[in-house]
Amino acid sequence: MKNDEIWGTLPKKRDKPKIWENLKAKSLKAFCDKYKSKYAVRTSISDFRQQDWMTNIPLYNIDKISEILDE
């Protein structure tokens, strides 16, 4: 038996992994506009960022979310 009969064909090797993030947060913005929320918090792989309507908390700091929001 040949290896490709057992395992099938292997995917081609890619030079760079496809890593992307969507930081537009359209639905979060729509929710905040509709319900007039006091603040919005988003967690992502991106770095800490504080905008006028939203705070982005990186996933590696998720355990400090209450400390960040109390500031």
N, CA and C atoms as a LAMMPS dump frame, in Angstrom:
ITEM: TIMESTEP
0
ITEM: NUMBER OF ATOMS
213
ITEM: BOX BOUNDS ff ff ff
-5.0000000000000000e+02 5.0000000000000000e+02
-5.0000000000000000e+02 5.0000000000000000e+02
-5.0000000000000000e+02 5.0000000000000000e+02
ITEM: ATOMS id mol type element x y z
1 1 1 N 0.831 -1.197 0
2 1 2 C 0 0 0
3 1 3 C 0.871 1.255 0
4 2 1 N 0.48 2.253 -0.75
5 2 2 C 1.218 3.513 -0.788
6 2 3 C 0.708 4.432 0.314
7 3 1 N 1.549 5.35 0.749
8 3 2 C 1.167 6.285 1.81
9 3 3 C -0.04 7.139 1.435
10 4 1 N -0.132 7.556 0.177
11 4 2 C -1.255 8.427 -0.194
12 4 3 C -2.578 7.679 -0.205
13 5 1 N -2.534 6.365 -0.28
14 5 2 C -3.765 5.596 -0.19
15 5 3 C -4.302 5.576 1.239
16 6 1 N -3.411 5.64 2.201
17 6 2 C -3.805 5.621 3.608
18 6 3 C -4.145 7.023 4.102
19 7 1 N -3.263 7.947 3.859
20 7 2 C -3.373 9.286 4.455
21 7 3 C -3.987 10.324 3.528
22 8 1 N -4.086 10.045 2.274
23 8 2 C -4.571 11.054 1.347
24 8 3 C -3.439 12.002 0.982
25 9 1 N -3.76 13.076 0.343
26 9 2 C -2.722 14.028 -0.039
27 9 3 C -2.587 15.086 1.04
28 10 1 N -1.379 15.502 1.239
29 10 2 C -1.107 16.529 2.242
30 10 3 C -1.34 17.906 1.645
31 11 1 N -1.8 18.856 2.449
32 11 2 C -1.984 20.219 1.923
33 11 3 C -0.639 20.854 1.606
34 12 1 N -0.65 21.764 0.684
35 12 2 C 0.578 22.468 0.326
36 12 3 C 1.016 23.349 1.488
37 13 1 N 2.308 23.448 1.653
38 13 2 C 2.86 24.272 2.731
39 13 3 C 2.701 25.744 2.374
40 14 1 N 2.234 26.52 3.34
41 14 2 C 2.073 27.967 3.118
42 14 3 C 3.246 28.698 3.745
43 15 1 N 3.631 29.781 3.128
44 15 2 C 4.756 30.559 3.654
45 15 3 C 4.389 31.25 4.952
46 16 1 N 3.221 31.865 4.998
47 16 2 C 2.793 32.602 6.183
48 16 3 C 1.39 32.145 6.57
49 17 1 N 1.133 31.988 7.866
50 17 2 C -0.226 31.625 8.259
51 17 3 C -1.186 32.78 8.014
52 18 1 N -2.428 32.457 7.751
53 18 2 C -3.435 33.498 7.527
54 18 3 C -4.009 33.928 8.866
55 19 1 N -3.416 34.923 9.437
56 19 2 C -3.897 35.469 10.703
57 19 3 C -4.398 36.876 10.435
58 20 1 N -5.641 37.14 10.799
59 20 2 C -6.202 38.473 10.634
60 20 3 C -7.191 38.704 11.745
61 21 1 N -7.497 39.93 11.952
62 21 2 C -8.477 40.274 12.962
63 21 3 C -9.387 41.361 12.424
64 22 1 N -10.62 41.31 12.824
65 22 2 C -11.6 42.311 12.426
66 22 3 C -11.799 43.234 13.61
67 23 1 N -11.272 44.434 13.526
68 23 2 C -11.363 45.375 14.642
69 23 3 C -12.399 46.466 14.401
70 24 1 N -13.307 46.24 13.497
71 24 2 C -14.328 47.248 13.23
72 24 3 C -15.438 47.229 14.266
73 25 1 N -15.772 46.059 14.773
74 25 2 C -16.788 45.896 15.828
75 25 3 C -18.105 46.597 15.466
76 26 1 N -18.59 46.347 14.263
77 26 2 C -19.811 46.999 13.786
78 26 3 C -21.02 46.679 14.663
79 27 1 N -21.188 45.412 15.011
80 27 2 C -22.365 45.046 15.81
81 27 3 C -22.254 45.582 17.234
82 28 1 N -21.054 45.641 17.774
83 28 2 C -20.872 46.218 19.111
84 28 3 C -21.199 47.709 19.084
85 29 1 N -20.764 48.398 18.057
86 29 2 C -21.061 49.822 17.911
87 29 3 C -22.57 50.04 17.756
88 30 1 N -23.221 49.201 16.973
89 30 2 C -24.667 49.326 16.784
90 30 3 C -25.405 49.093 18.105
91 31 1 N -24.975 48.101 18.876
92 31 2 C -25.577 47.827 20.175
93 31 3 C -25.416 49.022 21.11
94 32 1 N -24.21 49.577 21.164
95 32 2 C -23.943 50.725 22.045
96 32 3 C -24.77 51.941 21.65
97 33 1 N -24.898 52.162 20.356
98 33 2 C -25.713 53.292 19.888
99 33 3 C -27.194 53.095 20.217
100 34 1 N -27.677 51.881 20.066
101 34 2 C -29.09 51.608 20.299
102 34 3 C -29.466 51.68 21.774
103 35 1 N -28.623 51.105 22.64
104 35 2 C -28.963 51.016 24.057
105 35 3 C -28.233 52.029 24.942
106 36 1 N -27.491 52.937 24.326
107 36 2 C -26.812 54.026 25.044
108 36 3 C -25.985 53.485 26.228
109 37 1 N -25.16 52.489 25.96
110 37 2 C -24.374 51.883 27.028
111 37 3 C -23.302 52.84 27.545
112 38 1 N -22.96 52.682 28.802
113 38 2 C -21.983 53.548 29.458
114 38 3 C -20.588 53.363 28.866
115 39 1 N -20.218 52.123 28.644
116 39 2 C -18.942 51.821 28.001
117 39 3 C -19.028 50.474 27.304
118 40 1 N -18.113 50.258 26.378
119 40 2 C -18.051 49 25.642
120 40 3 C -16.665 48.408 25.81
121 41 1 N -16.631 47.089 25.946
122 41 2 C -15.365 46.384 26.101
123 41 3 C -15.3 45.278 25.069
124 42 1 N -14.178 45.221 24.388
125 42 2 C -13.939 44.157 23.423
126 42 3 C -12.64 43.461 23.814
127 43 1 N -12.618 42.15 23.715
128 43 2 C -11.378 41.41 23.933
129 43 3 C -10.931 40.835 22.593
130 44 1 N -9.634 40.918 22.35
131 44 2 C -9.099 40.412 21.083
132 44 3 C -7.613 40.134 21.238
133 45 1 N -7.008 39.658 20.152
134 45 2 C -5.575 39.406 20.166
135 45 3 C -4.777 40.69 19.973
136 46 1 N -5.45 41.773 19.715
137 46 2 C -4.804 43.067 19.531
138 46 3 C -4.366 43.644 20.876
139 47 1 N -3.497 44.622 20.853
140 47 2 C -3.017 45.264 22.075
141 47 3 C -4.088 46.134 22.719
142 48 1 N -3.796 46.579 23.944
143 48 2 C -4.716 47.454 24.668
144 48 3 C -4.919 48.733 23.87
145 49 1 N -6.168 49.155 23.773
146 49 2 C -6.502 50.36 23.02
147 49 3 C -7.751 50.969 23.63
148 50 1 N -7.699 52.236 23.928
149 50 2 C -8.872 52.911 24.471
150 50 3 C -9.313 53.978 23.485
151 51 1 N -10.536 53.787 22.974
152 51 2 C -11.106 54.738 22.032
153 51 3 C -12.174 55.535 22.759
154 52 1 N -12.779 56.478 22.072
155 52 2 C -13.783 57.317 22.732
156 52 3 C -15.012 56.524 23.166
157 53 1 N -15.354 55.458 22.475
158 53 2 C -16.562 54.704 22.811
159 53 3 C -16.294 53.264 23.253
160 54 1 N -15.039 52.802 23.124
161 54 2 C -14.763 51.403 23.392
162 54 3 C -13.341 51.208 23.913
163 55 1 N -13.187 50.174 24.752
164 55 2 C -11.87 49.774 25.226
165 55 3 C -11.583 48.367 24.731
166 56 1 N -10.436 48.192 24.102
167 56 2 C -10.012 46.873 23.651
168 56 3 C -9.027 46.316 24.665
169 57 1 N -9.324 45.143 25.2
170 57 2 C -8.457 44.488 26.168
171 57 3 C -7.877 43.245 25.517
172 58 1 N -6.545 43.121 25.52
173 58 2 C -5.942 41.933 24.915
174 58 3 C -6.283 40.669 25.706
175 59 1 N -6.346 39.568 25.031
176 59 2 C -6.728 38.313 25.678
177 59 3 C -5.764 37.922 26.795
178 60 1 N -4.493 38.316 26.668
179 60 2 C -3.547 37.962 27.722
180 60 3 C -3.78 38.769 29.005
181 61 1 N -4.622 39.782 28.968
182 61 2 C -4.957 40.58 30.158
183 61 3 C -6.403 40.394 30.592
184 62 1 N -7.056 39.379 30.129
185 62 2 C -8.476 39.186 30.427
186 62 3 C -8.715 39.041 31.93
187 63 1 N -7.735 38.54 32.662
188 63 2 C -7.898 38.378 34.105
189 63 3 C -7.904 39.717 34.842
190 64 1 N -7.464 40.782 34.193
191 64 2 C -7.424 42.113 34.808
192 64 3 C -8.545 43.02 34.303
193 65 1 N -9.573 42.447 33.73
194 65 2 C -10.635 43.241 33.112
195 65 3 C -11.337 44.149 34.129
196 66 1 N -11.579 43.667 35.34
197 66 2 C -12.272 44.484 36.335
198 66 3 C -11.39 45.637 36.794
199 67 1 N -10.085 45.422 36.896
200 67 2 C -9.17 46.492 37.272
201 67 3 C -9.128 47.584 36.206
202 68 1 N -9.105 47.177 34.962
203 68 2 C -9.045 48.142 33.855
204 68 3 C -10.317 48.951 33.795
205 69 1 N -11.456 48.322 34.006
206 69 2 C -12.733 49.031 33.923
207 69 3 C -12.958 49.974 35.108
208 70 1 N -12.335 49.698 36.234
209 70 2 C -12.493 50.561 37.405
210 70 3 C -11.696 51.861 37.294
211 71 1 N -10.742 51.906 36.389
212 71 2 C -9.898 53.11 36.249
213 71 3 C -10.67 54.285 35.724
